[in-house]
Amino acid sequence: MRKMTNHQKNSALQRGAIAQRGFTLIELLLVIAIIVALAVTVFVSLNPALRLSQARDARRISDVDTLLTATHEYIVDNGGAYPLGIATSSDSMIGTCVAVATSTTSGGCNVLAGSACFNAASSSLAPYLKTIPIDPLNGTASVTDYTITIAASTSIVTIKACGAEKIAEIWSSR
C-alpha cells in the first residue's frame, strides 16, 4: 500500500472542502418553499382587494366633504343664497351631463333617469373647487357619482357618494 505525501493529503482535503461549499438542490428548494409560504401568508393577511376598496371609500368621504365645504362657502359669500341648479327634495347628479342616462339607486342615492344634472364645473360653485371630485371607481366628468340636494323644509344641503363599496352610505349634510 502506498503512502500519501503531505502534498497529496493537502490536495485531497482542498478538493473535499471545495465540493462542500455549495448548497444542494434539496436545500435550495426547501428555502424557496419557505419563502413562498411566507409571501403567500403575508399577501393573504393584507387582503389587497379590501384595502383598495377602503382607500376608495376614504377618497369618497374626502370628496363629499370637499363638495359640501365649497357649497357652504358659496352660501356664506352670497348672503345665504344657494347655487343655481341644485334641486330641492330630490337628488341631482353632479357632472357635466345635461340629463342622467340611467337611474342610480346605490349608496343612498336616488337619481332617476332623465333627471337634470348639477354642473358644478360651469356653475357659480366652480370658483370654490380646484377640480370637480370624481368617484375613484365609476365616476366620469359627465356623471361623477356624487349627488347634491337641498331639503325643501329645512334648507339643509346634502352631498352623497353613490359608489360606496364597504360603507353602506357616504353622505354629509349641514
N, C-alpha and C positions, 0 to 999 in steps of 0.2 A: 504494500500500500504506500502510496506516495504522500509525502508530507507537503502541506501548503506553505508557501513562503508568506512572510508578513505582508508583502505587497499584494499577493493573491487574496489573502484574507481581507485586507482593507478594500480591495476592489470588489469583492463579493458583498461585503457589508454595504458599500455605497450603492451597488445595484439594488439591493434589497430595500434600502432607505428610499431610493428614487421611486421604486414601484409602490411604496406605501404612502406617498404624498397625496394623491388624488382621492376623490370620493368615488364610491361605487355607484352604479346606476340605481340600485335599490335605495341607497341613501338620498340621492338626488330626488327620486320620485317621491319618497316619503316627505321630504322638506317641501316640495311643491304641493303635495296633497294637503299638508297642514296649512300652508299659506292660502290656498284656495278655500279651505274650510273657514278660516278666519275672515277672509274677504266676503264670503257669502253671508256669514253671520252678521258682520257689520252692515252690509248692504241691506239685508232684510230688516235689521233692527232700526235703521234710519228711515225706512219707508219713504223713498223719494217722491212717490206719487202723492202721498198725504202732505208732505212738506210743501210741494209745489202748489197744491190747492189751498193750503193755509196761507201761503205767500200771496196768491191771487186775491183771496178774501181780505187780507190785510191791506192790499192796494185798493180794493173796492171801498173799504172803510175810510181810507185816507181821501179817496176821490169824492165820496159822499160829503165828507166834512169840508173839502175844498169848495165844492159847488154851493153848499149851504152858507159857508162863510162869505163867498162872493155875493150871493143873493142878499144876505143881510147887510153887507157893506153898501150895496146899491140902495137898499131900502133906507138906511140911515142917511146916506148922502143926498137922497131925493125926498126928504121930508115925509117918509112913511109910504111913498108910492111904490107899488110893485112893478117889476119889469113887465113890459107889454108882451102878451103872447102866452102867459102862463095860465093854464086852465084852472078853474075853481071846481073843487069837489070831484075831479077825475084826473087820473094820471096822464101827463103828457110826456112822451118820449123826448129826451134831449138828443138833438142831432140835426144835421143839415137837410134831412128829408122833408118833403112837403107834407106827406101823409105816411103813416105806418103801413107797411105792406102786409104784415102778418100779426095776429094777436099775440101778446105776450102776457102770460099769467104765472110766471115763476118768480121766486124771491120776494113775494108780497106785491109784485107789480100787477096791475090790471089794465093793460093798454089794448084797446080794440083795434082791429084792422080798419084802416081808413081814418083814424083819428089824427088830428094835426100834431105835428112835432113842434117843440120849442127849440128854435135855432139859437143856441147860446152864442155861437160864433159871430153872428151878424146882429144880435140884439144889443140892447143897451147894457147887458151884463158882460159883454166881451172885454171892456177895459179892466174888469176886475179879475180876469182869468188870464194867466200867461198862455196856457193851452187848454183846450176843452178836454176834460178827462174822458177816456175811452175804456170800456171794460177790457181787462187784460186777456180774456179768452175769446169772447164772441163779438166784442164791440167793433164798430167801424165809425168813421166820421159821420156817415149818414144816420146810423142808428147806434148810439153809444151804449145802449143797455142800462142807462140811468134815466129815471123819471123824476119829474117835479110836479107838485100840485100845491094849491092853496086851499085850505079848508074854508068854505064859504061862511060857516057860522063863527069860527074862531080866528080866521085870517092867519093861521099857522102854516108856514111853508114846510113841506116835507119832501125830502130827496130820498129815492130808493135805488138800490142796485139790484137789477133783475137777474143777474147771472151768479148769485151767491151759490157756492158749492157746499162747503162744510157747515156753514152757518145758515139756518133756516131763512132768515131775513136780515138784510143790512139796510138800515134806513136811519135817518136822523131828522128831527124837526125842531123848530124854535118858533 
